[in-house]
Amino acid sequence: MVRRRLGPAMIEFRSVTKQFPDGTVAVDSFDLVIPPRKTTVLVGSSGCGKTTLLRMINRMIDPTSGSILIDGEDTSGLAPVKLRRRIGYVMQNSGLLPHRKVIDNVATVPILNGVPKKDARARALELLDTVGLDRSLASKYPRQLSGGQQQRVGVARGLAADPNILLMDEPFGAVDPIVRAELQQETIRLQEGLGKTVVFVTHDIDEAFLLGHQVVILQKGGHIAQVGSPAEILANPANDFVASFVGADRGKRVLRIERVDGRDVVVDENGTPTGVLQP
């Protein structure tokens, strides 16, 4: 099956504002460039506008003013449904259709895009492999899967139309910590292997630092407190808010090395061992 490739998928916000009918300003004059084929994480507390920003990319929400461009093309001139079908979207609790089998959940968007059902189902089986699921699950219904398996199916569905952009809205917030760690590593592996432009929303700074090439720390109203790589933010927090948010002001991010039985052990500010340095 030949799959059409889109552009490199750079996303640009230009002076984007979103005011809801009740007067709430969720995002105020927001500017950001999201580089292609990297993971950008929007992180902040509830009410900072991160999910609103994410949903404006695929026009689930339209901005009140300003522009959002994908590879230089203003999305306001694109039909919302067609735009959404070329952008992958993964949400918390997977959002799977409960009455459809796993294989048909994954194949939904390609079929809507005109791919023959046989080809779409074959692609769906390939994607189960890609996200680390056994093909035997293809004939199951979502209720027969664990939470972690459902989230993997959600990721497979997000990838089914071979989009260059994958939006992920707190996708691992509802699973237990062990499964969450597995899914985080799976996301890193997928991004490295497939080269998608990933925009990931979370309230967890540790998750943001683990996944993000570019991390955007947001304050209320979608105001950017700092943008940078995890290393840049840790090395030079822009202000007291950022220092507090990442834990730098409490010494949370300060590590030191102690020699124990001939090995270099990394300990935190409380003296708790966190790892061993490899020679």
N, C-alpha and C positions, 0 to 999 in steps of 0.2 A: 504494500500500500504506500503510495507516495503522499507525503504530508507536506503541505505548503509551509515554508518558513517565513516568519514575519521578520521585521527589522530587529535591531539589537535591543530595543526596548529600554531606552532612557526615558524616565518620567520626570516632568518638571512642573512644580507648582509655582504660579506667578501671582502674588498678591491675592491669594485665595481667602475669601471670607465666607462663613456659613452662619447665618442667623435663622433660627427656627421660628415658626409662627408665634410661639409664646414669648418671643423676644430674647430668648437665650442665644448668646453668641458663642457657638461651640468652637469656632476657629476664626481668628482675626488677623487678616493680612499676612497669610502664611506663604513663605518662599522656601523652596527646597529643590535641589536636584538629586534625583535617585539614580545612581550610576547603573549601567546595564550589566547583567550577568553577575551581580553581587547580591548579597543579602543586606537589606536596610531594615533595621528594627526601630519601630516607633515605641517608646517606652515612657510610662508616666502613670500617675495615680488616676483613679476614676474621675471622669469629668474633664480630662485634659484635651479631649478632642481626637485622640488617636484612632478610634474606630470610625469616627466621622471622616477623617482624612483618608483612611483606607477605602471606605465605601464611595468616596467621591472619585476614586481612580476608575472604577467600573460603572460609574453613574447610577449606583443604587441610591445615592444622594447627589443632588446637583448643588454646586456652590451658589451662593447668593451673588457673589461677584468674584472677579479674577478668572484665571484660566488654568487648566490642567492640560499639558501636552504630553503625548507619547510619540517619541521620535520626531518631535517638531510639529505634530498634527494636533490641533485643538480638539479635545474629545467632545466639546459641546456640539460639534458639527457631525458627530457620528450617532447612528441609531443605537440607543441604549442596549437593546436586546442583542444586536449583532456584536457590539463591543464586549458584552459580558460573555458571549460564547467564545471569544478569542482570549479571554483572561481567566486563568484558573482561580478558584475561590475555595478556601478551606476554612470552616468555622468550628467553633467549640461544639461538642456533641455531634460532630460529623455531618448533621443535616441530611442523613440518608433518607430515601423514600422507603418507609417501612414495609410497604406492600410489594416491593420489587426485589428480586434476588440481587445478590452482590454483583454479578456480571452485568445485569441490566442497569443497576445504579451507575456503574462505571461507564457503560456504553451510551448513556443518555445523551450527553452533549454532542458527541460525534454523529449520532443518528440524526439529531436535530439539525446538524450542519450538513446533512446530505450524504454521509458515509453509509454505504450499504450495511445492513444489520449484521451480516456474516463477518464483514471486515471489522466492524466496530467491536464485536464480541471477541474476535481474535486479538485485537489490540488490547481489550480489557484483560484478557488472560496474561498477556505480556506485562501489563502494568501491575498485576498482582505479584508477579515475579519481582518487578522493580521495587515495590514497596515492602518486600519481604513476607508476603503471604502465600500460603500453599494454595494451589489452584483448586483443591478440593472444596475450598470455601466459596467458590464461584456460584454454586447452586444453593447456598444458604441464604436465609433472610437476615437483615440486620439484627433482629432480636436474638438470633442464635449465636451472635458473635460477642466477644468481650469488648469492653470499652476501648482498649488499645487496638484491637483488630478493626473496630468500626472507624477509628481515626485513620488508620492506614488505608482503609477503603476510601475514606473521604479524600485523602491525599491522592490516591490513584485516580479518583474521579476528577479532581482538580487538574490532573496532568493529561487527561484523556484526549483533549483536543490539541495536544502538543503546543500549549501556549508558551509564549516567551515571558509572560508575566504570571507570577503565582502570588495571590494575596492570601495571607494566613492570619485570621483574626482570633487570637488567643486559643489556638487549636488544641493545646494540650492541658488546658486549665482544669479539665474535669476528670483527668485520669490520675491514678496514684503515682507517687514519686518515682518508683522503679520503672513503670511503663513510660512515664514522662521522659525520664533520662534516655530510654531506648529510642523514643520517637524523636528526641532532639538530635541524637547521633544519626538517626536515619535521615533527618532533614539536612544535616551537614553533608552526608554522603550523596544524597540526591542532588543537592545544589552543585557540588563539585563535579559530579558526573554528567549532569544535564545542562549546566550553565544557564539556568533561568534567572531572570530578575525577580528576586523574592522580596516582598514587602511584608514584614511580620510585625504583628501587634502583640504586646505583652505588658503586664504591670510589674514583671519580675526582672530586676536588673541583672541577676545572675544569668537568666535565660538570654537576655539581650546581649550580654558580653560573650556568652558562649557562641551564639549564632551569628551575630552581626559583624559584617565587614565595616558597615557604617551604622552607628548608633545615634539616634535622635532622641534626646531627653526633653520631654515636653512639660510645660507648666499649664495651668488653667487657661483656657481660651486658645489652645494650640500654639502658645508662644514657645519658641525654641530656647531652652536654657543652654544647650550645648549640642554640637554635632561633631562627631569624630570617630576614630577607631576606638575600640575599648582601651587600648594602650594609651592613646592620646588623652582620653578623658580621665583615666586613672592617674596619669602623670601630672596633668594640669587641669584640675576641676575649674570650670569657668567662674564659679561663684559659690557662696555658702550653700545655696539650694542644691547644686550639683554635688558638692562634697558630702552633704547630708544624705542625699538620695542614693549615692553609690556606697555610702558607709565610710568614706575616707576620713570624715571628721571624728569618727569614733575609733579610728585605728583598725577598722574591720578589714581593710585591704592591705594593711601593713604586715608583711611576712618577714621572717628571718630564718637563718639556717643555724641549726645546732648539730654538733657532732655526737652521734650516738652509736656506740659499738662499731666505730670505724665507718659509719655511713652518714651522709649529709641528709638530715631530716628537716623538712620545711615545717615551721610552726607559726601559728597566728599570734595576735597580740595577747591572747590569753594563755599562751604556752601550749595550746592544743595542737598536736601533730596533724598536718593536713596532707603530707605526701613525702616521698623519698626522691631525692635527686638521682637521676641515672648518671653513671660515669660516662 
